[in-house]
């Protein structure tokens, strides 16, 4: 009895996954088993490049050894010894030389179906990611039920059958209960129920993020769905919203660029858009698509010559038609959010459709996204008509204009200066930032010395006519047509403090962020840090400090008057007496004579 386990052949991981649900592989069950714990040992410290190179050596040896059984045994031993991750194996499989693709594909199938360890099966999935075909879809879907292989299986399916990859991703990676009925219908193959349920999905950013939007679009075959006859108007609206959600940069990369059918989906949505009722919501969704086609990630899609301009032109013709133009002329709604949205439409309605005469190779656009979906205000850089940041960086939007334009960071001077153009959504310390060095050379301005570009992207030096460059920077710095009263007020306060920093230092405080509240864009916000001794030049960097925030609601007063009043108050009253204490610590507050607030902090 003690020897039975040793004498009984171990089930392959594929066979274990099959036992989860033998009757219907298309209906992905929620119950899963895990990859053997022995395959998740502590890994040695090694760079990504070193681990990938080590894995590539093992795979190349595996493919050249004529004795398959011996080669597999040796590969497993080496991979286990190296303790590389699945991502290293996949990357190695993508880049290595494959002398005999048919043999490598056959080996991949053998390993995925018979392997009993994570290293062996992971190697098989990596080979099929590069060389697999539709024959491998059922096996990969089944292996995807095992948590240790879910991501690898999704990656392989994305390369072979994007819809199968999307279905597996939705089923294994989505935890939102509001989406579960739609996901169950899709994975169960009930297309009629899925169409009905798609109409009920709330397309807010908390329910449908950019990745979920892409996976839903792939799963419902969005372009085909929009071309069915007859197509429900609700489907057209939801399709447009899915595309708009994919354009968001509040993620690690713009998902619209990962959607293989994006161009087809844009064409299908715009073809049907004339059937939508002219409402604020529909106008805002279509304008969001136009802004992304004009200067956002969607402009980087693989458009045939002139196709993007055709789609953008069709949108422009639709939104300037009498019925849609009437939306802009309607009385302002009583609801604050709808009123804010209508004002955003009025500010931006012509922006993506208006050519700028005489502009240089470089065009700078400041874009505020639909206020119904709060997002950062971003600075976009178009070089020769194409957006730079999504292609060169892709892990976050261009910096806000207060950082790049209001302080003259992009001006070209005799001294070269490095400028951070964009930062990863998760912060630079996590996933980096994009830097450029701006320098003037005679009658040219040069953008070069790039740092932080996406892997595999080699950015050239861009040379601009100096006079045209200076004119474009001056235009961008003075163009505030994108802005709204609360933002204008904040900008004017910041401008006033740059000219008179003593207004704050006299109170032992240093300026922090000045802008608008993320959750309430009609609220101007001034943050500052109280640091005792600052005005006397003896600030103790290790001593106690406190952060304060002063909020100024939009009361209808012109921004210039509100900013002037705020600066006068700063000049005559200590702001620590009327601003909210927001940061530091209870200990610091007590040390400095303040009461630590007992409340939940607000985000600014």
C-alpha positions as CSV (number, residue, x, y, z in Angstrom):
1,X,0.0,0.0,0.0
2,X,2.9,2.3,0.8
3,X,4.2,1.9,-2.7
4,X,1.0,2.4,-4.5
5,X,1.5,6.1,-5.2
6,X,5.0,5.4,-6.7
7,X,3.6,2.6,-8.9
8,X,0.5,4.5,-10.1
9,X,1.3,6.9,-13.0
10,X,0.7,10.5,-12.1
11,X,-2.2,12.1,-13.9
12,X,-1.2,14.8,-16.3
13,X,-2.3,18.3,-15.4
14,X,-4.4,18.3,-18.6
15,X,-6.2,15.2,-17.4
16,X,-6.8,16.8,-14.0
17,X,-8.3,19.9,-15.7
18,X,-10.5,17.6,-17.9
19,X,-12.0,16.1,-14.8
20,X,-13.3,19.5,-13.7
21,X,-16.1,19.3,-16.4
22,X,-15.9,16.5,-19.0
23,X,-19.3,17.2,-20.5
24,X,-18.9,20.8,-21.9
25,X,-15.5,22.4,-22.3
26,X,-17.2,25.5,-23.7
27,X,-18.9,26.1,-20.4
28,X,-16.0,27.1,-18.2
29,X,-16.6,26.0,-14.6
30,X,-15.6,28.1,-11.6
31,X,-14.2,25.2,-9.6
32,X,-10.4,24.9,-10.2
33,X,-7.4,22.9,-9.0
34,X,-4.0,24.4,-8.4
35,X,-0.6,23.8,-10.0
36,X,1.5,21.6,-7.8
37,X,3.0,23.6,-4.9
38,X,6.5,22.1,-5.6
39,X,6.7,24.1,-8.8
40,X,6.4,27.4,-6.9
41,X,9.7,27.6,-5.2
42,X,11.5,30.7,-4.1
43,X,13.3,32.1,-7.2
44,X,16.9,33.5,-7.2
45,X,17.4,37.1,-8.0
46,X,18.0,37.5,-11.7
47,X,17.1,40.2,-14.2
48,X,14.3,39.7,-16.7
49,X,16.7,39.6,-19.5
50,X,19.0,37.1,-17.8
51,X,16.0,34.8,-17.0
52,X,14.7,35.0,-20.5
53,X,18.1,34.2,-22.0
54,X,18.5,31.2,-19.7
55,X,15.0,29.9,-20.7
56,X,15.8,30.4,-24.4
57,X,18.9,28.2,-24.1
58,X,16.9,25.4,-22.5
59,X,14.2,25.6,-25.2
60,X,16.6,25.7,-28.0
61,X,18.3,22.6,-26.6
62,X,14.9,20.9,-26.3
63,X,14.1,21.5,-29.9
64,X,17.4,20.2,-31.3
65,X,17.7,17.0,-29.2
66,X,16.5,14.0,-31.3
67,X,15.5,11.9,-28.2
68,X,12.3,13.7,-27.2
69,X,11.8,11.9,-23.8
70,X,15.4,12.6,-22.8
71,X,15.1,16.2,-24.0
72,X,11.9,16.8,-22.0
73,X,13.4,15.3,-18.9
74,X,16.5,17.5,-19.2
75,X,14.5,20.6,-20.0
76,X,12.3,20.2,-16.9
77,X,15.4,19.6,-14.7
78,X,17.1,22.8,-16.0
79,X,14.0,24.9,-15.8
80,X,13.3,23.8,-12.3
81,X,16.9,24.5,-11.4
82,X,16.8,27.9,-12.9
83,X,13.3,28.6,-11.4
84,X,12.3,30.8,-14.2
85,X,8.7,32.2,-14.5
86,X,6.1,31.3,-17.1
87,X,6.6,34.8,-18.6
88,X,10.3,34.1,-19.1
89,X,9.5,30.8,-20.9
90,X,6.8,32.5,-23.1
91,X,9.2,35.4,-24.0
92,X,11.9,32.9,-24.9
93,X,9.6,30.9,-27.1
94,X,8.6,34.1,-29.0
95,X,12.1,35.2,-29.9
96,X,14.1,32.0,-30.3
97,X,15.0,30.4,-33.7
98,X,12.7,27.4,-34.5
99,X,14.4,25.2,-37.2
100,X,11.4,22.8,-37.6
101,X,8.1,24.4,-36.8
102,X,6.0,21.3,-37.4
103,X,8.1,19.3,-34.9
104,X,8.0,22.2,-32.4
105,X,4.2,22.4,-32.7
106,X,3.9,18.6,-32.2
107,X,6.1,18.8,-29.2
108,X,4.1,21.6,-27.7
109,X,0.9,19.6,-28.1
110,X,2.6,16.6,-26.5
111,X,3.8,18.6,-23.5
112,X,0.5,20.3,-22.8
113,X,-1.4,17.0,-22.9
114,X,1.0,14.8,-21.0
115,X,3.0,17.0,-18.7
116,X,2.7,16.5,-15.0
117,X,4.7,19.6,-13.9
118,X,4.1,23.3,-14.4
119,X,7.5,23.6,-16.2
120,X,6.7,21.0,-18.8
121,X,3.1,22.1,-19.4
122,X,4.2,25.8,-19.3
123,X,6.8,25.1,-22.0
124,X,4.1,23.4,-24.1
125,X,1.8,26.4,-23.8
126,X,4.6,28.7,-24.7
127,X,5.3,26.7,-27.9
128,X,1.6,26.7,-28.9
129,X,1.4,30.5,-28.2
130,X,3.8,30.9,-31.1
131,X,2.9,27.9,-33.3
132,X,-0.5,26.6,-32.3
133,X,-3.7,26.7,-34.4
134,X,-7.4,26.2,-33.9
135,X,-6.8,22.5,-33.1
136,X,-5.2,23.5,-29.9
137,X,-8.0,25.8,-28.6
138,X,-10.0,23.1,-26.6
139,X,-6.8,21.9,-24.8
140,X,-5.7,25.5,-24.0
141,X,-9.2,26.4,-22.7
142,X,-9.1,23.3,-20.5
143,X,-5.7,24.1,-19.1
144,X,-6.8,27.6,-18.5
145,X,-9.1,26.3,-15.7
146,X,-6.0,25.7,-13.6
147,X,-5.0,28.9,-11.8
148,X,-1.3,28.5,-12.5
149,X,-1.9,28.3,-16.3
150,X,-4.8,30.8,-16.7
151,X,-2.7,33.7,-17.9
152,X,-0.5,31.6,-20.1
153,X,-3.5,29.9,-21.7
154,X,-5.2,33.3,-22.3
155,X,-2.1,34.6,-24.0
156,X,-1.9,31.5,-26.2
157,X,-5.6,31.8,-27.1
158,X,-5.3,35.5,-27.9
159,X,-2.8,34.5,-30.5
160,X,-4.9,31.7,-32.0
161,X,-8.5,32.6,-31.3
162,X,-9.0,36.0,-29.7
163,X,-12.7,35.3,-28.8
164,X,-11.8,32.2,-26.9
165,X,-9.1,34.1,-25.1
166,X,-11.6,36.9,-24.2
167,X,-14.1,34.4,-22.9
168,X,-11.6,32.7,-20.7
169,X,-10.3,36.0,-19.4
170,X,-13.8,37.2,-18.6
171,X,-14.7,34.0,-16.8
172,X,-11.5,33.6,-14.8
173,X,-10.5,37.2,-14.2
174,X,-13.8,39.2,-13.7
175,X,-15.2,39.4,-10.2
176,X,-18.0,42.0,-10.8
177,X,-21.4,40.4,-10.0
178,X,-23.2,42.8,-12.4
179,X,-21.3,41.2,-15.3
180,X,-21.7,37.6,-14.3
181,X,-25.1,37.0,-16.2
182,X,-23.6,38.3,-19.4
183,X,-20.4,36.2,-18.9
184,X,-22.4,33.1,-18.2
185,X,-24.5,33.6,-21.3
186,X,-21.4,34.1,-23.4
187,X,-19.4,31.1,-22.1
188,X,-22.6,29.0,-22.3
189,X,-23.0,29.8,-26.0
190,X,-26.4,31.5,-25.6
191,X,-25.9,34.4,-28.1
192,X,-29.5,35.6,-27.9
193,X,-29.4,35.9,-24.1
194,X,-25.9,37.6,-24.4
195,X,-27.3,40.3,-26.8
196,X,-30.2,41.0,-24.4
197,X,-27.9,41.2,-21.4
198,X,-25.4,43.4,-23.1
199,X,-28.1,46.1,-23.2
200,X,-28.3,46.0,-19.4
201,X,-24.6,46.4,-18.6
202,X,-23.8,49.7,-16.9
203,X,-20.9,51.2,-18.8
204,X,-19.5,53.2,-16.0
205,X,-15.7,53.0,-15.3
206,X,-16.2,51.1,-12.0
207,X,-18.1,48.3,-13.7
208,X,-16.5,48.2,-17.1
209,X,-12.8,49.2,-17.2
210,X,-10.8,49.4,-20.4
211,X,-9.7,45.8,-20.3
212,X,-13.2,44.5,-19.6
213,X,-14.5,46.6,-22.4
214,X,-12.1,45.1,-24.9
215,X,-12.8,41.5,-23.7
216,X,-16.6,42.1,-23.9
217,X,-16.2,43.5,-27.5
218,X,-14.2,40.5,-28.5
219,X,-16.6,38.0,-26.9
220,X,-19.8,39.4,-28.5
221,X,-18.0,39.9,-31.9
222,X,-18.9,43.6,-31.8
223,X,-18.4,44.4,-35.5
224,X,-20.6,41.4,-36.6
225,X,-23.1,42.2,-33.9
226,X,-23.4,45.8,-35.2
227,X,-24.0,44.6,-38.8
228,X,-26.8,42.3,-37.9
229,X,-30.2,43.2,-39.4
230,X,-32.0,44.6,-37.6
231,X,-29.6,45.8,-35.0
232,X,-31.0,47.3,-31.8
233,X,-30.3,50.9,-31.1
234,X,-29.2,49.9,-27.6
235,X,-26.5,47.7,-29.1
236,X,-25.2,50.7,-31.2
237,X,-25.0,52.8,-28.1
238,X,-23.3,50.1,-26.1
239,X,-20.8,49.4,-28.9
240,X,-19.9,53.1,-29.0
241,X,-19.4,53.1,-25.2
242,X,-17.2,50.0,-25.3
243,X,-14.9,51.7,-27.8
244,X,-14.8,54.9,-25.8
245,X,-13.9,52.9,-22.6
246,X,-11.1,51.2,-24.5
247,X,-9.6,54.6,-25.3
248,X,-9.0,55.4,-21.6
249,X,-5.4,55.8,-20.5
250,X,-6.2,55.1,-16.8
251,X,-4.6,51.7,-17.1
252,X,-1.2,50.2,-18.0
253,X,-1.8,50.6,-21.7
254,X,-4.5,51.8,-24.0
255,X,-6.7,48.8,-24.6
256,X,-7.9,50.0,-28.0
257,X,-4.4,49.2,-29.3
258,X,-4.8,45.6,-28.1
259,X,-8.2,45.1,-29.8
260,X,-7.6,43.4,-33.2
261,X,-11.0,44.3,-34.6
262,X,-10.8,48.0,-33.5
263,X,-10.8,49.5,-37.0
264,X,-13.7,47.3,-38.1
265,X,-15.6,48.1,-34.9
266,X,-15.1,51.9,-35.4
267,X,-16.4,51.6,-39.0
268,X,-19.4,49.6,-37.8
269,X,-20.3,52.0,-35.0
270,X,-20.0,55.1,-37.1
271,X,-22.1,53.5,-39.9
272,X,-24.9,53.0,-37.4
273,X,-24.4,56.1,-35.3
274,X,-26.9,58.2,-37.3
275,X,-29.7,56.1,-35.9
276,X,-28.9,57.2,-32.3
277,X,-31.1,59.9,-30.7
278,X,-29.4,63.2,-30.3
279,X,-28.9,63.3,-26.5
280,X,-26.1,64.6,-24.2
281,X,-25.0,61.1,-23.4
282,X,-24.8,59.9,-27.1
283,X,-23.2,63.2,-28.2
284,X,-20.5,62.8,-25.4
285,X,-19.8,59.2,-26.3
286,X,-19.4,60.0,-30.0
287,X,-17.3,63.1,-29.3
288,X,-15.0,61.0,-27.1
289,X,-14.5,58.7,-30.0
290,X,-13.7,61.6,-32.2
291,X,-11.1,63.0,-29.8
292,X,-9.3,59.7,-29.6
293,X,-9.4,59.3,-33.4
294,X,-8.0,62.8,-33.8
295,X,-5.2,62.8,-31.2
296,X,-5.5,59.8,-28.9
297,X,-4.6,56.1,-29.0
298,X,-7.1,55.3,-31.7
299,X,-5.1,57.3,-34.2
300,X,-2.4,54.7,-33.9
301,X,-4.5,51.8,-35.1
302,X,-3.6,50.1,-38.4
303,X,-5.8,52.3,-40.6
304,X,-5.6,52.0,-44.4
305,X,-4.6,55.3,-46.1
306,X,-7.3,57.9,-45.5
307,X,-9.7,55.6,-43.6
308,X,-9.2,57.3,-40.2
309,X,-9.9,60.7,-41.8
310,X,-13.0,59.3,-43.4
311,X,-14.4,58.0,-40.1
312,X,-13.5,61.2,-38.4
313,X,-15.2,63.2,-41.2
314,X,-18.3,61.1,-40.9
315,X,-18.5,61.8,-37.2
316,X,-18.0,65.5,-37.8
317,X,-20.8,65.6,-40.4
318,X,-23.1,63.8,-38.0
319,X,-22.4,65.9,-34.9
320,X,-22.9,69.2,-36.9
321,X,-26.3,68.1,-38.3
322,X,-29.2,70.2,-37.1
323,X,-30.6,67.6,-34.6
324,X,-27.2,67.1,-32.9
325,X,-26.3,70.8,-33.0
326,X,-29.5,71.4,-31.1
327,X,-28.1,69.5,-28.2
328,X,-25.5,72.2,-27.7
329,X,-28.0,75.0,-27.8
330,X,-30.4,73.4,-25.3
331,X,-31.0,75.0,-21.9
332,X,-28.6,73.9,-19.3
333,X,-29.9,70.9,-17.2
334,X,-30.7,71.3,-13.5
335,X,-28.5,68.3,-12.7
336,X,-25.0,69.4,-11.9
337,X,-23.3,66.4,-13.7
338,X,-25.4,66.8,-16.8
339,X,-24.8,70.6,-16.8
340,X,-21.0,70.0,-16.5
341,X,-21.2,67.5,-19.3
342,X,-23.1,69.9,-21.6
343,X,-20.5,72.6,-21.0
344,X,-17.8,70.1,-21.8
345,X,-19.5,69.4,-25.1
346,X,-19.7,73.1,-26.0
347,X,-16.0,73.6,-25.3
348,X,-14.9,70.6,-27.3
349,X,-17.5,70.1,-30.1
350,X,-15.3,71.5,-32.8
351,X,-11.9,70.5,-31.5
352,X,-11.3,67.2,-33.3
353,X,-12.7,68.5,-36.5
354,X,-11.0,71.8,-36.9
355,X,-7.8,72.0,-38.9
356,X,-5.1,74.4,-37.5
357,X,-3.6,76.4,-40.4
358,X,0.1,77.0,-40.4
359,X,0.8,74.6,-37.6
360,X,4.3,73.1,-37.4
361,X,5.3,69.4,-37.4
362,X,4.6,69.4,-33.7
363,X,1.1,70.0,-32.5
364,X,0.2,70.1,-28.8
365,X,-3.4,69.4,-27.7
366,X,-4.8,69.6,-24.2
367,X,-7.7,67.1,-23.8
368,X,-10.2,66.8,-21.0
369,X,-12.1,63.6,-21.3
370,X,-15.9,63.2,-20.8
371,X,-16.5,64.5,-17.2
372,X,-19.0,61.7,-16.7
373,X,-16.0,59.4,-16.6
374,X,-13.5,61.4,-14.5
375,X,-10.0,61.2,-15.8
376,X,-6.9,63.2,-15.9
377,X,-6.5,66.2,-18.1
378,X,-3.7,65.2,-20.5
379,X,-1.3,67.0,-22.8
380,X,-1.1,65.2,-26.2
381,X,1.8,65.6,-28.6
382,X,1.2,65.1,-32.3
383,X,4.3,64.7,-34.5
384,X,3.5,64.8,-38.2
385,X,-0.2,64.3,-37.2
386,X,0.3,61.2,-35.1
387,X,0.2,61.0,-31.3
388,X,3.5,60.4,-29.7
389,X,2.8,59.1,-26.2
390,X,0.6,56.1,-27.0
391,X,3.1,54.7,-29.4
392,X,6.3,55.6,-27.6
393,X,5.2,54.9,-24.0
394,X,1.6,53.6,-23.7
395,X,1.6,53.1,-19.9
396,X,0.0,56.4,-19.1
397,X,-1.2,59.7,-20.5
398,X,0.8,62.8,-21.3
399,X,1.3,65.0,-18.2
400,X,-1.3,67.6,-17.2
401,X,-0.8,71.1,-18.7
402,X,0.0,72.7,-15.4
403,X,3.2,70.6,-15.3
404,X,4.3,71.0,-19.0
405,X,2.8,74.3,-20.2
406,X,2.1,76.7,-17.4
407,X,5.7,76.7,-16.2
408,X,7.3,76.8,-19.6
409,X,8.9,73.3,-19.4
410,X,8.8,72.8,-23.1
411,X,10.4,76.0,-24.2
412,X,13.7,75.5,-26.0
413,X,16.6,77.5,-24.7
414,X,20.3,77.5,-25.3
415,X,20.7,75.0,-22.4
416,X,19.4,71.5,-23.1
417,X,16.8,70.4,-20.5
418,X,15.2,67.0,-19.8
419,X,11.4,67.0,-19.6
420,X,9.1,64.2,-18.3
421,X,6.4,64.0,-21.0
422,X,4.4,61.2,-19.4
423,X,4.2,59.0,-16.3
424,X,2.9,55.5,-15.9
425,X,-0.6,55.4,-14.5
426,X,0.8,53.4,-11.5
427,X,3.5,56.0,-11.0
428,X,7.1,56.2,-12.3
429,X,8.5,54.1,-9.5
430,X,6.4,51.2,-10.7
431,X,6.3,51.2,-14.5
432,X,8.4,54.2,-15.5
433,X,8.0,57.5,-17.3
434,X,8.9,59.0,-20.7
435,X,11.6,61.6,-20.8
436,X,12.9,63.8,-23.7
437,X,15.7,66.3,-23.8
438,X,14.8,69.5,-25.5
439,X,17.6,71.6,-27.0
440,X,18.0,74.4,-29.5
441,X,20.5,74.0,-32.3
442,X,20.7,77.2,-34.5
443,X,17.4,77.5,-36.4
444,X,16.1,74.0,-35.2
445,X,14.8,72.6,-32.0
446,X,15.7,69.0,-31.3
447,X,13.8,66.4,-29.2
448,X,16.2,63.6,-28.4
449,X,18.0,61.8,-25.6
450,X,14.8,59.7,-25.0
451,X,14.5,57.7,-21.8
452,X,11.7,55.3,-20.7
453,X,10.2,54.4,-24.0
454,X,8.3,51.2,-24.3
455,X,10.2,48.0,-24.8
456,X,11.2,47.6,-28.5
457,X,10.5,51.3,-29.4
458,X,13.5,53.2,-30.7
459,X,12.6,56.9,-30.9
460,X,14.5,59.0,-33.4
461,X,15.6,62.6,-32.9
462,X,12.8,64.9,-34.0
463,X,13.9,68.2,-35.5
464,X,11.5,71.1,-35.7
465,X,11.9,74.5,-37.3
466,X,12.7,76.8,-34.3
467,X,10.4,79.6,-35.3
468,X,7.5,77.2,-35.8
469,X,8.3,75.4,-32.6
470,X,8.4,78.6,-30.6
471,X,5.0,79.7,-32.1
472,X,3.4,76.3,-31.3
473,X,4.6,76.3,-27.7
474,X,3.4,79.9,-27.2
475,X,0.0,79.0,-28.7
476,X,-0.4,75.9,-26.5
477,X,0.7,77.9,-23.4
478,X,-2.0,80.6,-24.0
479,X,-4.8,78.4,-25.3
480,X,-7.1,77.7,-22.4
481,X,-10.2,77.0,-24.5
482,X,-10.2,73.5,-23.2
483,X,-10.5,74.7,-19.6
484,X,-13.5,75.5,-17.3
485,X,-14.0,78.2,-14.6
486,X,-12.7,76.3,-11.6
487,X,-9.6,75.2,-13.6
488,X,-9.0,78.7,-14.8
489,X,-9.3,80.0,-11.2
490,X,-6.7,77.5,-10.0
491,X,-4.4,78.4,-12.9
492,X,-4.6,82.1,-12.1
493,X,-3.9,81.5,-8.4
494,X,-0.8,79.4,-9.3
495,X,0.3,82.1,-11.7
496,X,0.0,84.7,-9.0
497,X,1.9,82.6,-6.5
498,X,4.8,82.1,-9.0
499,X,5.1,85.8,-9.1
500,X,4.8,86.3,-5.3
501,X,6.0,83.1,-3.5
502,X,6.3,85.2,-0.3
503,X,2.5,85.1,0.0
504,X,2.9,81.5,1.3
505,X,6.4,81.5,2.8
506,X,5.5,84.3,5.2
507,X,3.2,81.8,6.8
508,X,5.8,79.0,6.9
509,X,4.0,77.1,4.1
510,X,5.2,75.8,0.7
511,X,3.0,75.5,-2.4
512,X,1.8,72.0,-3.4
513,X,-0.6,70.9,-6.0
514,X,-3.0,73.6,-7.4
515,X,-5.8,72.4,-9.7
516,X,-9.4,71.1,-9.4
517,X,-10.8,68.3,-7.3
518,X,-10.9,65.0,-9.0
519,X,-14.4,64.1,-7.8
520,X,-15.8,67.6,-8.1
521,X,-14.2,69.4,-11.1
522,X,-16.1,72.6,-10.2
523,X,-14.0,72.9,-7.0
524,X,-10.6,74.7,-7.2
525,X,-8.0,73.2,-4.9
526,X,-4.8,74.7,-3.4
527,X,-2.7,72.4,-1.3
528,X,0.3,73.5,0.8
529,X,2.7,72.1,3.4
530,X,3.3,73.8,6.8
531,X,6.9,73.5,7.7
532,X,8.0,75.6,10.7
533,X,11.0,77.7,10.1
534,X,10.5,78.0,6.4
535,X,10.1,81.8,6.3
536,X,13.3,82.2,8.3
537,X,15.3,79.8,6.1
538,X,15.7,77.3,8.9
539,X,13.3,74.5,7.8
540,X,14.0,71.2,9.6
541,X,13.6,68.5,7.0
542,X,13.3,65.9,9.7
543,X,11.0,68.0,11.9
544,X,7.1,67.8,12.0
545,X,5.1,69.0,9.0
546,X,1.5,69.1,8.0
547,X,-0.4,69.2,4.7
548,X,-3.4,71.5,4.2
549,X,-5.9,71.8,1.4
550,X,-8.0,75.0,0.7
551,X,-11.1,74.4,-1.5
552,X,-12.8,77.1,-3.4
553,X,-16.2,76.2,-4.9
554,X,-17.3,77.8,-8.1
555,X,-19.8,80.4,-7.0
556,X,-20.3,81.9,-10.5
557,X,-17.8,84.7,-10.0
558,X,-15.5,85.2,-12.9
559,X,-12.2,83.2,-12.5
560,X,-10.1,86.3,-12.5
561,X,-12.0,87.9,-9.7
562,X,-12.0,84.7,-7.6
563,X,-8.3,84.2,-8.1
564,X,-7.6,87.8,-7.1
565,X,-9.7,87.5,-4.0
566,X,-7.9,84.3,-3.0
567,X,-4.5,85.9,-3.4
568,X,-5.6,88.9,-1.3
569,X,-6.7,86.5,1.4
570,X,-3.4,84.6,1.3
571,X,-1.6,88.0,1.7
572,X,-3.6,89.0,4.8
573,X,-4.7,85.8,6.6
574,X,-2.8,82.7,7.6
575,X,-4.2,80.0,5.4
576,X,-3.7,77.4,8.2
577,X,-6.7,79.0,9.8
578,X,-9.2,78.3,7.1
579,X,-7.8,75.4,5.1
580,X,-8.4,71.7,5.9
581,X,-5.7,69.7,7.6
582,X,-5.2,66.7,5.3
583,X,-1.8,65.2,5.8
584,X,1.1,64.6,8.2
585,X,0.2,62.7,11.4
586,X,-1.7,63.0,14.6
587,X,1.7,63.2,16.4
588,X,2.8,66.1,14.1
589,X,-0.5,67.9,14.5
590,X,-0.3,67.7,18.3
591,X,3.3,68.8,18.3
592,X,2.4,71.9,16.2
593,X,-0.8,72.7,18.1
594,X,-3.4,71.5,15.6
595,X,-6.3,69.0,16.1
596,X,-6.0,65.9,14.0
597,X,-9.3,65.5,12.0
598,X,-11.4,62.5,12.7
599,X,-12.7,61.9,9.2
600,X,-12.0,60.0,6.0
601,X,-9.6,61.8,3.8
602,X,-10.8,63.1,0.5
603,X,-8.9,62.5,-2.8
604,X,-7.6,65.5,-4.7
